[in-house]
């Protein structure tokens, strides 16, 4: 027991199911897009606001670096969202890996939450991009009481 009479805790790392990953993704509005510059430069990581459309991540972009590296280069991208509780004892992270594709007008009109997607960055963001996932994974850290037989 600690000085407050609570049992001592340890942190454990759990895998998150795909369904829970999708729930956590849907609970957020800002994530980080990571794209590789295969010209020998470091990966490019930028925050973007997004909506979830089924299991696909949708965001808006201008025709800048992230657009050229994610859509025009036709390389895989990663997208990450996370949350850390105050105190750092509970946290989770979800990573979507997939390919980015440019959406047409019909695709955009078919996104139920699309009307809510307004870019947080200033300037024109006329291009709509969808990350079609080939992997969605997640992990969470949580505290659990240490069993009495493990206490020293």
C-alpha positions in Angstrom: 0.0 0.0 0.0 1.1 3.6 -0.6 0.9 6.4 2.0 -2.8 7.0 0.9 -3.7 3.4 1.5 -4.1 2.6 -2.2 -2.5 -0.4 -3.7 0.6 0.2 -5.7 0.1 0.4 -9.5 2.0 -0.6 -12.5 1.4 0.4 -16.1 0.5 -2.2 -18.7 0.4 -1.9 -22.5 -2.7 -3.4 -24.3 -3.4 -3.8 -28.0 -6.7 -2.1 -29.1 -9.2 -3.9 -31.3 -10.0 -2.5 -34.7 -13.5 -1.6 -33.6 -12.2 0.3 -30.6 -9.6 2.0 -32.8 -12.4 3.2 -35.0 -14.4 4.5 -32.0 -11.3 6.4 -30.8 -10.6 7.8 -34.2 -14.2 9.0 -34.4 -13.9 10.7 -31.0 -11.1 13.0 -32.3 -11.0 15.8 -34.9 -7.2 16.4 -35.2 -4.5 13.9 -36.1 -1.1 13.8 -37.6 -0.4 12.9 -41.2 3.1 11.4 -41.8 4.4 11.1 -45.3 7.8 10.1 -46.5 9.9 12.2 -48.9 11.7 9.5 -50.8 14.2 12.1 -52.0 16.3 11.5 -48.9 14.7 14.1 -46.7 13.1 13.3 -43.3 9.5 12.3 -43.1 7.0 15.2 -43.2 4.5 15.2 -40.3 1.7 17.7 -40.1 -1.4 18.1 -38.0 -4.7 18.0 -39.9 -8.3 18.1 -38.9 -10.3 15.2 -40.3 -13.5 13.2 -40.3 -13.9 9.5 -40.3 -15.9 8.0 -43.2 -16.4 4.4 -42.4 -12.9 3.3 -41.8 -11.3 5.9 -44.0 -9.7 9.2 -42.8 -10.7 12.3 -44.8 -9.0 15.6 -44.7 -8.7 18.7 -46.9 -5.4 20.1 -48.3 -3.9 22.6 -50.6 -1.6 21.4 -53.4 1.5 21.8 -51.1 4.1 19.4 -49.8 1.8 17.1 -47.8 -0.5 16.8 -50.9 2.4 16.1 -53.3 4.0 13.5 -50.9 0.7 11.8 -49.9 -1.4 11.8 -53.1 0.8 12.5 -56.1 3.7 10.3 -55.0 1.4 7.3 -54.5 3.4 6.1 -51.5 1.9 4.8 -48.3 1.0 7.3 -45.6 0.5 7.0 -41.8 -2.1 8.9 -39.8 -2.0 9.0 -36.0 -4.3 10.2 -33.2 -3.8 9.9 -29.5 -4.8 11.0 -26.1 -2.9 11.2 -22.8 -4.8 11.7 -19.5 -3.4 14.4 -17.1 -0.8 12.7 -15.0 0.2 10.4 -17.8 -1.1 7.2 -16.3 -3.5 6.4 -19.1 -2.9 7.0 -22.8 -3.9 5.6 -26.2 -2.7 5.9 -29.7 -4.3 4.7 -33.0 -2.3 4.5 -36.3 -3.9 4.2 -39.7 -1.6 3.1 -42.5 -2.8 3.2 -46.1 -2.8 5.0 -49.4 -4.0 8.5 -50.0 -6.4 9.3 -52.8 -7.9 12.5 -54.2 -11.6 12.7 -54.0 -14.0 13.9 -56.7 -17.1 15.9 -56.3 -19.4 12.8 -56.1 -17.1 11.2 -53.5 -17.2 14.4 -51.4 -21.0 14.7 -51.6 -21.3 11.1 -50.4 -19.4 11.7 -47.1 -22.1 12.1 -44.4 -19.9 14.3 -42.1 -18.3 16.1 -45.0 -20.2 19.3 -44.4 -18.5 19.6 -41.0 -15.0 19.4 -42.4 -13.6 22.9 -42.4 -9.8 23.1 -42.5 -8.2 24.6 -39.3 -5.2 26.0 -41.3 -5.7 29.3 -43.0 -5.9 29.6 -46.8 -7.7 27.6 -49.5 -7.9 23.9 -48.9 -9.8 22.8 -52.0 -8.5 19.3 -52.3 -10.2 16.5 -50.4 -8.0 13.5 -49.6 -9.1 10.1 -48.3 -6.7 7.6 -46.6 -7.9 4.1 -47.6 -6.5 2.0 -44.8 -4.7 -1.3 -45.1 -3.9 -1.4 -41.4 -5.6 0.2 -38.4 -3.8 -0.6 -35.1 -3.8 0.9 -31.6 -2.3 0.5 -28.2 -3.2 1.8 -24.8 -1.3 2.2 -21.5 -3.3 1.8 -18.3 -2.6 1.4 -14.6 -3.4 -1.9 -12.8 -2.9 -2.8 -9.2 0.2 -4.8 -8.5 -0.7 -8.2 -7.1 0.3 -8.6 -3.4 2.6 -11.5 -4.2 4.6 -9.3 -6.5 5.1 -6.4 -4.0 8.5 -6.2 -2.5 
